[in-house]
Amino acid sequence: MLPKIKNLLNKLALTRETFWNIHEEVGEFLNLLIISQKYKTVLEIGTSNGYSGIWLAEALSQVAKTSKTKSPHLYTIESNLKKRFPLATENFKKAGLSKYITQILGHAPEVIPKTPHKFNLAFFDATKYEHILYWNAVKHRINKGGTIIVDNITSHKEALKNFTKEVQKDKSFTTITLPLGTGLLIAVKN
């Protein structure tokens, strides 16, 4: 990771409480997963100030160095136009990762991009009561062997109880929970 990206991530980590950013260990996990699996298409629901998106896009930039096909890309959705969306735009530029990122403004269940049709990874870190809507919109668009990762599965256990039940009964995915950050639900498509 380039020093300028690491420095920016360190600075943004200080805004965790204000912008509900993921923990650094979760960022490292997502980054390593993308690089090790050579994922090329990633969907993030909940951009906030761009902290997690920088972790995701940095990994995609590493995959791009060895990719002979389509350039890896992050599609990230944010609904807050006044503060979070422009702040993320600025942070992506500072990181030098904008070419790997398409920012989408809007309500996630309605603005998930039609193209690409399939994703290798989807990361949910947005409005908890809408997670079932995200799941239903995305689960059929995950490639076999691809992954859906949900943040806050432990810290918001009660709010995500119905969502967790829905995911666990879906036999096309194998799920586990990891005790990283505020808890991650990992659902891998069979």
N, C-alpha and C positions, 0 to 999 in steps of 0.2 A: 504494500500500500504506500502510495506517495506521501511524503511528510505533510504536504499541504492539505491532503484529504484527512489524514490522521489528526492534524491540529484542528481542523474544522470540526471533526466529530467530537474531539475533546471539548471544544468550546460549546457545541450544541448539547452535549451531555449535561451541561449545567442547567439547561432549560427543561429538563425532564418533567418536573412538576407542572410547569406552565403549559407545556405542549403535549403532555402525556406520552412522551417518547418511550420507546422500548429501552430496556437495560442494555448496556454494552455487550454483555455475554450473549444476549439474544441476537444482536447485530452480528457478532462474530460467528455465531452458529449459522445464521441465514447466509452470510457471506461464504463460509466454508461449504455449505450444502450446495449452493449454486456452482461454485468452482469445481467441487468434486464430482458432481453429477453432470456438469457441462450444460446446465439449463440455459435455454436461449430466450424463452418468452416468460415473463413474470408479470403478474397482476398484483398490485397492492391496493387495498381498499382502506383509505385513511392516511393520506400523505402527511398531514399536519405541517410542521416546519421543514420537512424533508430529511430528518435525521435517519429514519429507517430506510428511506429511498436511497440515500447515499451509500449505505451498507450494501443494498441490493445492486445498485448500478455499478458500484466499484467492482463487485464480483463479476458482473456481466462484462465489464471492460477487460477483465482478466480472461474470461472465456473467449472474448472477441479476438484476442491475440493468437489463439490456436484454432479458431473456427474458419473452416473453408467455405461454409455456407452463409446463409443469411446472418446479418449482424444481430447479436443479442440485444434485447430491448426490454425496458421496464415501462409498463403502463400503470400510472398511479392516479387514483381518484381522490379528490378532495371537494367538499361542499362549501367550505368557508372562503368566500371570495375576498372579504375585506382584509383579513390578516394572514391566515395560514397559507392560502394558495400563492400569493405574491412572495411571501417569505420563503417558501419552498423553492420557487423559481430562482430567487436570488441565491439561495444556498446551493442549488444544483449548479449554477453558473460558477460560483466560488470554487466548488469542487472540481470543475472542469469536466463534468459528466453529462451535461445537457444533451449531447448527441445520442446518448443511450436511453433517454427518458422522454416519454410523452405524458404530459400532465393533462388530466381531464377534470374539468370543473363540473360538478353536479352531484346529484343524488345517486349513489352507487348502483342500486338495482336497476335504475333507468339508463345509466350512461356507460355501462360496461361495453367496451368497444366490440364491434362486430368482427373486426379484423385485428389481430389474428383470430382464427376460429378456435384454436387450441392453445393452452398454456401449459408450461412445465410446472409452474409454481404459482399459487395464489396465497397471498398473505392478508389476513383479516385483522385490522386493528382500528375499528371504527365503532359506530353506534351499536352497542351490544344487543339491544332488543331487535335489531334488524339482521342479525347473523343468519337466521334461517332463510331470509330473502337472499342474502349473498350466496349462501350454500346452494340454494335451488337454482340461482342464476349461473353458477360457476361449475358445479360438480360434473356436468356432462361435457364441459369444455377443458377438462384436465386430461392430458395425455396419459396413457397407461404408464405406470411407474412414476407419474408426476405426484405432486404433493400439495395439499392445502394445509396451511399452518395458521392457527388462530392464537392470538396473544390474549393474555389476561384470563386464561381458563381457570386458574386457581383463585386469583384475587377477585374475580367477578363470578365465582362459582354459582351462586344463586341466580344471578341474572342470566347466566348462560346454561342453566339446567336443562331447559326444554331443547335448546339447540344441541347440547351434548348428546341427549337421548336420540335426537333425530340423526345425528352423524353416526352414532354407534350402531344403529339398526340398519344402516345402509351397507349391504354386503359387498358392494363394489369397492369399498375402502377398508383398509386395515388401519386402526387408530391406536395411538398411545399418547400418554401425557408425559411431558418432560418438565422437571422442576427447574426450569431456567427463567430468570426474571420473575415475572408475575404468573408464570405457568404457561406452557405451550401445549396445545392440542395438535398433534401431527396426524394427518390422514393421508395415507398413501394409496393411490388408485391401483387396484389389482389388475 
